[in-house]
Amino acid sequence: MRALRSFPKQYKLVNETVAEVRFYYASSREEEDVETQNALDEGVISTDYRHYDFFVTLKDGRGFGFSAYTPEYIRDYLTQERIISFVDSGIVIVSDISVDALLAALEECLEREYLYGLEAFGYRSNNWGDIEKRFRVDLGSRLLDVRVSFLKKWTVYRRKDSRNGTRKRFRNGLSKVTGSLAAVRGRVSGQGE
């Protein structure tokens, strides 16, 4: 993955509103690693560099995905698949797949945002880096609560109560489960009732 955070001065709106443009894969054969180039030469894989997906994170936190196509790719796709229409979300048509062409398309989308909203040009996407971070922190704290309640070493605290702003102490319901499991174990080993 490659991220672009500084942009040429000619793209005024991109510089004002975009925090980052992410490119997840190579946009040309020259950008591929040696193993992929060898696989392309041997015919093991095939890649068409006339189509490219890129993702944009705005400075206000919103994220959008775009699918850039060259006109030749669309014509070849229609012919090959024997279909008469082509529809994709977040489609932008560019003359070639290059950083300049993608930024020019993004600049044009931002120029027209006030008319239709950026959702008309690109599809909403999440800022996955932040979501993964929030997921790990939230999941980690919940797992800690579970471990603590199983060990019964500390009381688990809930967040502030919204009605009166106080923190309430409680024993997690899992401690009742561990007590029940201990009783079952006692019965199985012959120590219980």
C-alpha positions in Angstrom: 0.0 0.0 0.0 1.2 3.5 -0.8 -0.3 6.6 0.7 -0.1 10.1 -0.8 -0.3 12.9 1.8 1.2 15.9 -0.1 -0.1 16.9 -3.5 1.1 19.1 -6.4 0.0 22.8 -6.0 -2.0 22.7 -9.2 -4.7 20.6 -7.4 -6.0 23.4 -5.1 -9.1 21.6 -3.8 -7.3 18.4 -3.2 -4.7 20.2 -1.1 -7.5 22.0 0.9 -9.8 19.0 1.6 -7.9 15.7 1.2 -5.9 14.3 4.0 -4.7 11.1 2.2 -5.1 9.1 -1.0 -4.4 5.4 -0.6 -3.2 3.1 -3.5 -3.4 -0.5 -2.5 -1.7 -2.1 -5.5 0.5 -1.3 -8.5 -0.9 0.9 -11.2 1.6 -0.2 -13.8 3.8 -3.2 -14.7 6.9 -1.2 -13.6 5.6 -0.8 -10.1 5.1 -4.5 -9.6 7.7 -6.5 -7.6 10.0 -9.0 -9.4 8.0 -12.1 -8.5 4.8 -10.6 -9.9 6.6 -9.5 -13.1 7.9 -13.0 -13.5 4.4 -14.5 -13.0 3.1 -12.0 -15.6 5.8 -13.0 -18.1 5.0 -16.7 -17.6 1.3 -16.1 -18.0 0.5 -17.4 -14.5 -1.5 -14.3 -13.7 -2.9 -11.5 -15.9 -3.5 -7.9 -14.8 -5.1 -5.1 -16.7 -3.6 -1.8 -15.7 -6.5 0.2 -17.4 -8.6 -0.1 -14.3 -7.7 1.1 -10.8 -9.4 1.6 -7.4 -8.2 4.2 -5.1 -9.4 5.5 -1.7 -9.5 9.0 -0.4 -9.7 10.2 3.2 -10.8 13.8 3.6 -9.6 16.1 6.4 -13.1 16.0 7.9 -12.7 12.2 8.4 -15.0 11.0 5.6 -13.7 8.4 3.3 -14.6 7.7 -0.4 -13.6 5.0 -2.9 -13.3 5.6 -6.6 -12.9 3.2 -9.6 -10.9 4.8 -12.4 -11.3 3.3 -15.9 -9.8 4.2 -19.3 -12.3 4.4 -22.2 -10.4 1.5 -23.9 -10.9 -0.7 -20.9 -14.7 -0.1 -20.9 -15.0 -0.8 -24.6 -12.9 -4.0 -24.4 -14.9 -5.1 -21.4 -18.2 -4.5 -23.1 -17.0 -6.4 -26.2 -15.5 -9.3 -24.3 -18.5 -9.8 -22.0 -21.0 -9.2 -24.9 -23.0 -6.7 -22.9 -24.4 -3.3 -23.9 -24.0 -1.4 -20.6 -21.3 -0.8 -18.0 -22.2 0.3 -14.4 -19.9 0.5 -11.4 -19.9 2.6 -8.2 -17.5 5.5 -7.9 -16.6 5.4 -11.6 -14.3 8.1 -13.0 -13.0 8.0 -16.6 -9.3 8.9 -17.1 -7.1 8.9 -20.1 -4.5 6.7 -18.4 -3.9 5.2 -15.0 -1.4 7.6 -13.4 -1.2 9.6 -10.2 -1.7 12.8 -12.1 -4.8 11.6 -13.9 -6.3 10.2 -10.7 -5.6 13.5 -8.9 -7.1 15.5 -11.8 -10.3 13.4 -11.6 -10.4 13.8 -7.8 -10.0 17.6 -8.3 -12.9 17.7 -10.7 -15.1 15.7 -8.3 -14.3 18.1 -5.5 -15.1 21.1 -7.8 -18.6 19.6 -8.3 -19.2 18.4 -4.8 -21.2 21.5 -3.9 -23.8 20.5 -6.6 -24.3 16.8 -5.9 -22.2 15.9 -2.9 -19.1 13.7 -3.1 -21.3 10.7 -2.7 -22.5 11.2 -6.3 -18.9 10.5 -7.6 -17.4 8.1 -5.1 -18.8 5.5 -2.8 -18.6 6.0 0.9 -15.9 3.9 2.5 -14.5 3.7 6.0 -11.2 4.8 7.2 -10.1 1.2 7.9 -7.0 2.2 9.9 -9.1 4.1 12.5 -11.8 1.4 12.6 -9.2 -1.4 13.2 -7.6 0.7 16.0 -11.0 1.4 17.6 -12.0 -2.3 17.2 -8.8 -3.5 18.9 -9.1 -1.1 21.8 -12.8 -1.8 22.4 -12.4 -5.6 22.0 -9.3 -5.5 24.2 -11.1 -3.7 27.0 -14.0 -6.1 26.8 -11.7 -9.2 26.9 -10.1 -7.7 29.9 -13.5 -7.4 31.6 -14.2 -11.0 30.8 -10.8 -12.2 32.1 -11.2 -10.2 35.3 -14.8 -11.5 35.9 -13.6 -15.1 35.4 -10.7 -14.7 37.8 -13.0 -12.8 40.3 -10.0 -10.8 41.4 -11.4 -7.4 40.8 -14.8 -5.8 40.5 -15.5 -4.7 37.0 -16.7 -1.1 36.5 -19.3 0.1 34.1 -19.1 3.5 32.4 -20.8 6.5 34.0 -24.5 6.2 34.4 -26.1 8.7 32.1 -28.9 9.6 34.5 -26.9 10.8 37.5 -23.2 10.8 36.2 -22.0 8.3 38.8 -20.0 5.1 38.3 -21.8 2.0 39.4 -20.0 -1.1 40.6 -21.2 -4.4 39.4 -20.2 -8.0 39.1 -20.3 -9.1 35.6 -22.9 -11.8 34.9 -20.1 -14.1 33.9 -19.1 -14.5 37.6 -22.5 -16.2 38.1 -21.6 -18.6 35.3 -18.2 -19.4 36.8 -20.0 -20.1 40.1 -22.4 -22.5 38.3 -19.5 -24.2 36.6 -17.7 -24.7 39.9 -20.9 -26.3 41.3 -21.2 -28.6 38.3 -17.5 -29.6 38.6 -18.0 -30.4 42.2 -21.0 -32.7 41.5 -19.1 -34.5 38.7 -16.1 -35.1 40.9 -18.4 -36.3 43.8 -17.7 -33.4 46.1 -21.1 -31.7 45.6 -24.6 -32.6 46.6 
